[in-house]
Amino acid sequence: MAVQPAPTPPSLALLARRIDERLRVLLDAELARWTAFDPDLAEPIGEIGRLVLAGGKRLRPAFTHWGFVGAGGDPDDQRVVDAGAAFELMHAFALFHDDVMDDATSRRGALTTHTKFARHHEEGRWAGEARRFGDGVAILVGDLAFVYADQLMLGTSPQAWAIWNELRIELNIGQVLDILGGVRNDRRRDKAERICRYKSGKYTIERPLHLGAVMAAPDRADELLPALSAYGLPLGDAFQMRDDVMGAFGDEDLTGKPVGGDLREGKPTPLLARAVEASSAAQREVLDLVGRPGLTDEQVAAIQQVIVDTGALADLERTIDALTDEALAAIGRACITDHARDELVQLAHYVSWRHV
């Protein structure tokens, strides 16, 4: 099913430049500090900048910003820039670790960190096991990104810290459920949708909105947070479902990930759950190939065809449409500034119907 991509909101590029500038200042200073201490640290610490400044949509900073502005905050306030940069570093932490867990070889069109350092180990004929070395470096680099994210949140209120901590707990809970679902070949729709919400949707849209709103207007939290959740939760689900479509059918040149990556890794997605529910016995045999080691391109193509033939892809597209409509209706009722509402409407269209 062809879906017309929504245009990127113009404000997203402007916000991205501000976030990238803040990230460069922090990461350049840390790189200089630790390279002076020991030159061997240059490449590991440089990996953080290589990932976070190599692209990315900057959606989490954008939702933080418009939650802040929507609650009456000054759009030029440095606090919301720092919070947005913190989200990007926290997201990088998750990506470094996720790539290790998935044994992914590419991210944003480049080698993943654990793959890169495993190759260094092999080329240098160093002691021990190359894979364990690469994984270890990537995990530690991710941990550093996690700490740098916290540094950028210093000085925020206890309410903001409570949201910051909760969203990180939710992210890790979602990741645990994701890897359990993958190894168990769990194809239940309710499980897949729970994972979808907790590993990605909540910390991409709902929680950034909450953080921004509480930073701007802590006294209005009881009013603002439920209204923003009514928008953020369905839109977060739609966001991750769009990711699932791209993970199964996306163009590698656009996504920077191998074609059918989620099918090769055995991800328990709502898309796959729908296909399993609607499959015949013969189709189920093909779907049972998902997650098996060494899938060929032909097998991936056969799985993709079954997903289409069962109607699962079309059903998921209808669900994305319905969730987006629900989010748009909710933001229309929220007591936020008109400017923020207009931007959140544009972002809703973008995240639900993007191709990258």
C-alpha positions in Angstrom: 0.0 0.0 0.0 1.5 3.3 -1.1 1.2 6.1 1.5 1.8 9.7 0.5 4.5 11.0 2.8 3.7 14.2 4.8 6.1 17.1 4.5 8.6 17.9 7.2 7.3 20.8 9.3 9.6 23.8 8.7 10.0 24.4 12.4 11.5 21.0 12.8 14.6 22.0 10.9 15.0 25.2 12.9 14.7 23.3 16.2 17.1 20.6 15.0 19.8 23.3 14.3 19.5 24.6 17.8 19.7 21.1 19.3 22.7 20.2 17.1 24.6 23.3 18.1 24.0 22.5 21.8 25.1 18.9 21.3 28.3 20.0 19.5 29.3 22.3 22.3 28.9 19.6 24.9 30.5 16.8 22.9 33.4 18.8 21.5 34.3 19.9 25.0 34.1 16.3 26.3 36.1 14.9 23.4 38.9 17.5 23.9 38.9 16.9 27.7 39.2 13.1 27.5 41.5 13.0 24.4 44.0 15.2 26.4 43.7 12.7 29.2 44.3 9.6 27.0 44.3 9.6 23.2 42.8 6.1 23.2 39.5 7.7 24.4 39.1 9.8 21.2 37.3 7.2 19.1 35.0 5.7 21.8 33.8 9.2 22.9 33.7 10.4 19.3 31.1 7.7 18.6 28.5 9.6 20.5 28.9 12.6 18.3 29.1 10.4 15.2 25.7 8.9 16.0 23.7 11.9 17.3 25.0 14.4 14.7 24.7 12.0 11.8 21.0 12.6 11.3 17.8 11.8 13.2 14.5 13.5 13.1 14.8 15.4 16.4 11.2 14.6 17.2 11.7 14.3 21.0 13.2 17.8 21.3 10.4 19.1 19.1 7.6 17.6 21.2 9.4 18.9 24.4 9.6 22.4 22.8 6.0 22.6 21.8 4.8 21.2 25.2 6.9 24.0 26.8 5.6 26.7 24.4 2.1 25.4 24.6 2.1 25.8 28.3 3.2 29.4 28.0 7.0 29.0 28.0 9.4 31.3 26.2 10.5 29.5 23.0 14.0 31.0 23.4 14.5 29.6 26.9 17.8 27.7 27.1 16.3 25.1 29.5 14.1 23.7 26.8 17.1 23.5 24.4 19.1 21.6 27.0 16.1 19.3 27.6 15.8 18.6 23.9 19.5 17.8 23.6 19.2 15.6 26.7 16.5 13.6 24.9 18.8 13.1 21.9 21.6 11.8 24.1 19.2 9.5 25.9 17.9 8.2 22.6 21.5 7.6 21.5 22.0 5.6 24.7 19.0 3.4 23.7 20.3 3.0 20.1 23.8 2.0 21.1 22.4 -0.7 23.4 19.6 -1.7 21.0 22.1 -2.3 18.2 24.0 -4.6 20.5 20.9 -6.5 21.5 19.8 -6.8 17.9 23.3 -7.5 16.6 22.6 -4.8 13.9 25.4 -4.0 11.5 24.2 -0.6 10.3 22.5 2.5 11.7 21.8 5.6 9.8 23.7 4.2 6.8 26.9 3.6 8.8 28.5 0.8 10.7 27.1 0.3 14.2 29.5 1.0 17.0 29.8 -2.6 18.3 30.5 -3.8 14.7 33.1 -1.1 14.2 35.0 -2.0 17.3 34.8 -5.7 16.8 36.5 -5.1 13.4 39.2 -3.1 15.1 39.8 -6.0 17.4 40.0 -8.5 14.5 42.3 -6.2 12.4 44.5 -5.6 15.4 44.6 -9.3 16.4 44.0 -8.3 20.0 43.5 -10.7 22.9 40.1 -12.1 23.7 36.9 -12.3 21.6 36.2 -9.6 19.0 32.4 -9.6 19.5 32.6 -9.3 23.2 35.0 -6.4 22.9 32.8 -4.6 20.4 29.7 -5.1 22.5 31.5 -3.9 25.6 32.7 -0.7 24.0 29.2 0.1 22.6 27.5 -0.5 25.9 30.0 1.8 27.7 29.6 4.5 25.0 25.8 4.2 25.5 26.3 4.6 29.2 28.3 7.8 28.7 25.5 9.2 26.5 23.1 8.4 29.3 25.2 10.4 31.8 25.7 13.3 29.5 21.9 13.4 29.1 21.5 13.7 32.9 24.1 16.6 33.0 21.9 18.6 30.6 18.9 18.1 32.9 20.7 19.6 36.0 18.7 22.5 37.5 15.3 21.3 36.4 12.5 21.0 39.0 11.7 17.9 41.0 8.5 17.5 38.9 10.5 17.5 35.7 13.0 15.0 37.1 10.1 12.7 38.1 8.9 12.6 34.5 12.5 12.2 33.2 13.1 9.2 35.4 9.7 7.6 34.7 10.1 7.9 30.9 13.5 6.1 31.2 12.1 3.4 33.3 9.2 2.9 30.7 11.7 2.8 27.9 13.7 0.0 29.5 10.6 -1.9 30.5 9.6 -1.8 26.8 13.0 -3.0 25.7 12.8 -6.0 28.1 9.4 -6.9 26.8 10.7 -6.5 23.2 13.6 -9.0 23.6 11.4 -11.4 25.5 8.8 -11.3 22.7 11.4 -11.8 20.1 13.0 -15.0 21.6 9.6 -16.5 22.4 8.1 -15.8 19.0 5.2 -14.1 20.7 2.7 -13.0 18.1 -0.1 -11.8 20.4 -1.5 -8.4 19.3 -2.0 -7.1 22.8 1.6 -7.8 23.7 2.9 -6.3 20.5 0.9 -3.1 21.1 2.1 -2.8 24.7 5.7 -3.1 23.5 5.0 -0.6 20.7 3.8 1.9 23.3 6.5 1.4 26.0 9.6 0.9 24.0 9.0 3.9 21.7 5.7 5.7 21.6 5.6 7.1 25.1 9.1 8.3 25.3 8.9 9.8 21.8 5.8 11.9 22.1 3.8 11.7 25.4 6.7 12.1 27.9 8.5 14.9 26.0 5.3 16.8 25.9 4.8 16.2 29.6 8.4 17.3 30.4 8.1 20.5 28.4 4.7 21.4 29.9 5.9 20.8 33.5 9.1 22.9 32.9 7.0 25.8 31.7 3.9 25.6 34.0 4.4 23.2 36.9 1.2 24.6 38.6 -0.9 23.5 35.6 0.3 19.9 35.5 -3.0 18.4 36.6 -4.7 20.1 33.7 -2.1 19.8 31.0 -0.7 16.3 31.4 -4.0 14.4 30.8 -4.8 16.6 27.8 -1.3 16.1 26.3 -1.6 12.3 27.0 -4.9 12.2 25.0 -2.8 13.4 22.0 0.5 11.8 22.8 -0.5 8.2 23.5 -2.4 7.5 20.3 0.1 9.5 18.2 3.0 7.6 19.9 1.3 4.3 18.9 0.9 5.6 15.3 4.5 6.7 15.3 5.8 3.2 16.2 3.4 1.5 13.9 4.8 3.6 11.0 8.3 2.5 12.2 7.1 -1.1 12.0 6.0 -0.7 8.4 9.4 0.8 7.6 11.1 -1.9 9.5 9.4 -4.6 7.4 9.1 -2.8 4.0 11.4 0.3 4.2 13.9 1.3 1.5 17.4 0.8 2.9 18.6 3.9 1.1 16.1 6.0 3.1 16.0 4.2 6.5 19.7 3.4 6.8 18.7 -0.1 7.9 18.7 -3.5 6.0 15.5 -4.2 4.1 13.2 -6.3 6.2 15.3 -5.7 9.3 12.4 -6.3 11.8 11.6 -9.6 10.0 15.2 -10.8 10.2 15.4 -9.9 13.9 12.0 -11.4 14.7 10.5 -8.3 16.3 7.1 -8.8 17.9 5.3 -5.9 16.1 1.6 -5.1 15.7 2.0 -5.6 12.0 3.3 -9.1 12.3 0.7 -9.9 15.0 -2.1 -8.9 12.5 -0.6 -11.0 9.8 -0.4 -14.1 12.1 -4.1 -13.6 13.2 -5.3 -13.5 9.6 -3.0 -16.1 8.1 -3.9 -19.5 6.6 -1.9 -22.6 7.5 0.3 -22.2 4.5 0.8 -18.5 5.1 1.6 -19.2 8.8 4.5 -21.5 7.6 6.0 -18.6 5.8 5.5 -16.2 8.8 7.2 -18.8 11.0 10.4 -18.0 9.1 10.5 -14.5 10.8 13.5 -14.2 13.1 15.3 -17.3 11.9 19.0 -16.9 11.4 20.3 -16.4 7.8 17.0 -15.4 6.1 17.6 -14.9 2.4 16.3 -11.9 0.5 13.8 -14.2 -1.2 12.5 -15.4 2.1 12.1 -11.9 3.3 10.2 -11.0 0.1 7.9 -14.0 0.7 7.1 -12.9 4.2 6.4 -9.4 3.0 4.0 -10.8 0.4 2.1 -12.7 3.1 1.8 -9.6 5.2 0.2 -7.9 2.3 -1.9 -10.8 1.2 -3.4 -11.3 4.7 -4.5 -7.7 4.8 -2.3 -7.0 7.8 -0.6 -4.0 6.1 -3.8 -2.4 5.0 -5.3 -3.0 8.5 -2.3 -1.3 10.2 -2.5 1.6 7.8 -6.2 2.1 8.8 -5.2 1.9 12.4 -2.5 4.5 12.0 -5.1 6.8 10.3 -7.6 6.3 13.2 -5.0 6.9 15.9 -3.8 10.1 14.2 -7.4 11.3 13.9 -7.9 10.6 17.6 -4.7 12.6 18.5 -5.7 15.5 16.3 -9.2 15.7 17.9 -7.5 15.6 21.4 -5.1 18.4 20.7 -7.9 20.5 19.4 -9.4 20.4 22.9 -6.2 21.0 24.9 -5.8 24.4 26.6 -2.5 25.3 25.0 -1.3 28.2 22.8 -2.6 28.4 19.3 0.9 28.4 17.8 1.8 25.2 19.7 -1.4 23.5 18.6 -0.8 24.3 15.0 2.7 22.9 15.2 1.5 19.8 16.9 -1.0 19.2 14.2 1.7 19.4 11.6 3.9 17.0 13.6 1.1 14.5 13.9 0.8 14.3 10.1 4.5 14.0 9.7 5.2 11.3 12.3 2.3 9.2 11.0 3.0 9.4 7.3 6.7 9.8 7.0 8.9 7.4 5.0 12.1 7.8 7.0 
